[in-house]
Amino acid sequence: MSKNNEGNNKKVPFTGIGLIFGTAIGAGLSIILTGNTVIWAGMGTGIGLVIGAMADSYYRKS
């Protein structure tokens, strides 16, 4: 591999991954607990966005 490709492999978008998993977990919990999918999916999306952004900033510093 060239040096340019090595740097690209380290850039994992944790924010996007957090959004996907947060929405999925929120929707899954809503089906199990209440049935009101919109509220729980929205909360899961918000929490996933925050956690993903925190992971992005942590890994960029190190």
N, CA and C atoms as an extended XYZ file, in Angstrom:
186
Properties=species:S:1:pos:R:3:atomname:S:1:resname:S:1:resid:I:1 pbc="F F F"
N         0.828       -1.182        0.000 N   MET     1
C         0.000        0.000        0.000 CA  MET     1
C         0.872        1.245        0.000 C   MET     1
N         0.390        2.265       -0.643 N   SER     2
C         1.138        3.514       -0.633 CA  SER     2
C         0.828        4.301        0.637 C   SER     2
N         1.597        5.315        0.868 N   LYS     3
C         1.423        6.110        2.084 CA  LYS     3
C         0.092        6.860        2.083 C   LYS     3
N        -0.412        7.223        0.927 N   ASN     4
C        -1.687        7.936        0.850 CA  ASN     4
C        -2.855        7.063        1.286 C   ASN     4
N        -2.810        5.793        0.951 N   ASN     5
C        -3.895        4.892        1.324 CA  ASN     5
C        -3.893        4.570        2.808 C   ASN     5
N        -2.737        4.584        3.441 N   GLU     6
C        -2.667        4.277        4.866 CA  GLU     6
C        -3.387        5.330        5.687 C   GLU     6
N        -3.297        6.580        5.326 N   GLY     7
C        -3.965        7.649        6.056 CA  GLY     7
C        -5.468        7.591        5.880 C   GLY     7
N        -5.954        7.151        4.726 N   ASN     8
C        -7.380        7.082        4.477 CA  ASN     8
C        -8.052        5.965        5.265 C   ASN     8
N        -7.327        4.910        5.569 N   ASN     9
C        -7.905        3.801        6.308 CA  ASN     9
C        -8.172        4.162        7.762 C   ASN     9
N        -7.475        5.144        8.289 N   LYS    10
C        -7.636        5.526        9.685 CA  LYS    10
C        -8.806        6.481        9.894 C   LYS    10
N        -9.381        7.016        8.848 N   LYS    11
C       -10.479        7.980        8.957 CA  LYS    11
C       -11.818        7.252        8.906 C   LYS    11
N       -12.259        6.774       10.038 N   VAL    12
C       -13.546        6.101       10.143 CA  VAL    12
C       -14.550        7.120       10.658 C   VAL    12
N       -15.660        7.339        9.956 N   PRO    13
C       -16.641        8.331       10.404 CA  PRO    13
C       -17.512        7.790       11.544 C   PRO    13
N       -17.063        7.992       12.762 N   PHE    14
C       -17.806        7.488       13.913 CA  PHE    14
C       -19.136        8.210       14.092 C   PHE    14
N       -19.241        9.433       13.604 N   THR    15
C       -20.503       10.161       13.727 CA  THR    15
C       -21.593        9.468       12.920 C   THR    15
N       -21.274        9.078       11.704 N   GLY    16
C       -22.255        8.380       10.870 CA  GLY    16
C       -22.624        7.022       11.436 C   GLY    16
N       -21.640        6.320       11.954 N   ILE    17
C       -21.907        5.017       12.568 CA  ILE    17
C       -22.780        5.194       13.803 C   ILE    17
N       -22.504        6.245       14.588 N   GLY    18
C       -23.319        6.533       15.766 CA  GLY    18
C       -24.756        6.857       15.399 C   GLY    18
N       -24.960        7.594       14.312 N   LEU    19
C       -26.313        7.905       13.860 CA  LEU    19
C       -27.075        6.643       13.465 C   LEU    19
N       -26.422        5.781       12.731 N   ILE    20
C       -27.081        4.561       12.262 CA  ILE    20
C       -27.461        3.664       13.435 C   ILE    20
N       -26.485        3.397       14.316 N   PHE    21
C       -26.769        2.504       15.439 CA  PHE    21
C       -27.712        3.145       16.450 C   PHE    21
N       -27.600        4.447       16.673 N   GLY    22
C       -28.505        5.117       17.601 CA  GLY    22
C       -29.946        5.057       17.137 C   GLY    22
N       -30.170        5.294       15.856 N   THR    23
C       -31.522        5.223       15.313 CA  THR    23
C       -32.063        3.802       15.382 C   THR    23
N       -31.232        2.829       15.058 N   ALA    24
C       -31.674        1.434       15.097 CA  ALA    24
C       -32.012        0.991       16.520 C   ALA    24
N       -31.171        1.352       17.473 N   ILE    25
C       -31.422        0.961       18.860 CA  ILE    25
C       -32.658        1.673       19.391 C   ILE    25
N       -32.803        2.969       19.078 N   GLY    26
C       -33.987        3.707       19.517 CA  GLY    26
C       -35.273        3.137       18.938 C   GLY    26
N       -35.257        2.788       17.660 N   ALA    27
C       -36.446        2.202       17.036 CA  ALA    27
C       -36.743        0.825       17.615 C   ALA    27
N       -35.700        0.047       17.861 N   GLY    28
C       -35.907       -1.276       18.460 CA  GLY    28
C       -36.492       -1.190       19.853 C   GLY    28
N       -35.981       -0.263       20.657 N   LEU    29
C       -36.530       -0.088       22.006 CA  LEU    29
C       -37.965        0.407       21.972 C   LEU    29
N       -38.288        1.244       20.988 N   SER    30
C       -39.653        1.751       20.910 CA  SER    30
C       -40.652        0.643       20.601 C   SER    30
N       -40.256       -0.272       19.760 N   ILE    31
C       -41.144       -1.388       19.429 CA  ILE    31
C       -41.346       -2.274       20.648 C   ILE    31
N       -40.276       -2.483       21.416 N   ILE    32
C       -40.363       -3.337       22.594 CA  ILE    32
C       -41.154       -2.662       23.716 C   ILE    32
N       -40.879       -1.392       23.972 N   LEU    33
C       -41.435       -0.728       25.148 CA  LEU    33
C       -42.784       -0.063       24.912 C   LEU    33
N       -42.882        0.822       23.927 N   THR    34
C       -44.080        1.651       23.836 CA  THR    34
C       -44.827        1.545       22.521 C   THR    34
N       -44.156        1.418       21.429 N   GLY    35
C       -44.814        1.439       20.133 CA  GLY    35
C       -44.798        2.812       19.487 C   GLY    35
N       -44.319        3.842       20.194 N   ASN    36
C       -44.205        5.181       19.628 CA  ASN    36
C       -42.816        5.327       19.019 C   ASN    36
N       -42.684        4.941       17.784 N   THR    37
C       -41.383        4.819       17.141 CA  THR    37
C       -40.696        6.155       16.918 C   THR    37
N       -41.445        7.198       16.604 N   VAL    38
C       -40.845        8.467       16.213 CA  VAL    38
C       -40.060        9.090       17.362 C   VAL    38
N       -40.617        9.116       18.542 N   ILE    39
C       -39.951        9.752       19.681 CA  ILE    39
C       -38.677        9.001       20.051 C   ILE    39
N       -38.753        7.687       20.175 N   TRP    40
C       -37.592        6.898       20.581 CA  TRP    40
C       -36.511        6.892       19.512 C   TRP    40
N       -36.911        6.834       18.250 N   ALA    41
C       -35.921        6.871       17.170 CA  ALA    41
C       -35.227        8.231       17.139 C   ALA    41
N       -35.960        9.285       17.406 N   GLY    42
C       -35.358       10.614       17.464 CA  GLY    42
C       -34.369       10.740       18.610 C   GLY    42
N       -34.741       10.211       19.767 N   MET    43
C       -33.815       10.252       20.906 CA  MET    43
C       -32.583        9.402       20.632 C   MET    43
N       -32.766        8.243       20.032 N   GLY    44
C       -31.630        7.386       19.689 CA  GLY    44
C       -30.706        8.042       18.682 C   GLY    44
N       -31.282        8.765       17.722 N   THR    45
C       -30.481        9.479       16.735 CA  THR    45
C       -29.640       10.562       17.399 C   THR    45
N       -30.258       11.310       18.294 N   GLY    46
C       -29.529       12.365       19.001 CA  GLY    46
C       -28.401       11.826       19.857 C   GLY    46
N       -28.683       10.774       20.580 N   ILE    47
C       -27.656       10.172       21.439 CA  ILE    47
C       -26.536        9.572       20.593 C   ILE    47
N       -26.898        8.912       19.499 N   GLY    48
C       -25.886        8.344       18.598 CA  GLY    48
C       -25.019        9.414       17.968 C   GLY    48
N       -25.614       10.562       17.629 N   LEU    49
C       -24.854       11.667       17.063 CA  LEU    49
C       -23.844       12.210       18.071 C   LEU    49
N       -24.269       12.385       19.305 N   VAL    50
C       -23.376       12.908       20.340 CA  VAL    50
C       -22.235       11.933       20.622 C   VAL    50
N       -22.556       10.664       20.781 N   ILE    51
C       -21.525        9.662       21.079 CA  ILE    51
C       -20.552        9.522       19.904 C   ILE    51
N       -21.065        9.530       18.681 N   GLY    52
C       -20.201        9.445       17.507 CA  GLY    52
C       -19.287       10.647       17.371 C   GLY    52
N       -19.805       11.839       17.654 N   ALA    53
C       -18.974       13.044       17.593 CA  ALA    53
C       -17.894       13.013       18.670 C   ALA    53
N       -18.235       12.506       19.844 N   MET    54
C       -17.234       12.379       20.900 CA  MET    54
C       -16.144       11.403       20.494 C   MET    54
N       -16.519       10.294       19.887 N   ALA    55
C       -15.521        9.315       19.442 CA  ALA    55
C       -14.644        9.905       18.345 C   ALA    55
N       -15.246       10.667       17.420 N   ASP    56
C       -14.455       11.328       16.375 CA  ASP    56
C       -13.422       12.265       16.968 C   ASP    56
N       -13.846       13.093       17.903 N   SER    57
C       -12.897       14.051       18.477 CA  SER    57
C       -11.823       13.354       19.295 C   SER    57
N       -12.162       12.269       19.965 N   TYR    58
C       -11.185       11.530       20.751 CA  TYR    58
C       -10.115       10.911       19.863 C   TYR    58
N       -10.536       10.274       18.763 N   TYR    59
C        -9.576        9.595       17.895 CA  TYR    59
C        -8.788       10.565       17.026 C   TYR    59
N        -9.287       11.753       16.786 N   ARG    60
C        -8.517       12.737       16.039 CA  ARG    60
C        -7.393       13.305       16.882 C   ARG    60
N        -7.612       13.413       18.194 N   LYS    61
C        -6.577       13.935       19.086 CA  LYS    61
C        -5.444       12.934       19.277 C   LYS    61
N        -5.774       11.645       19.248 N   SER    62
C        -4.731       10.641       19.494 CA  SER    62
C        -4.052       10.200       18.225 C   SER    62
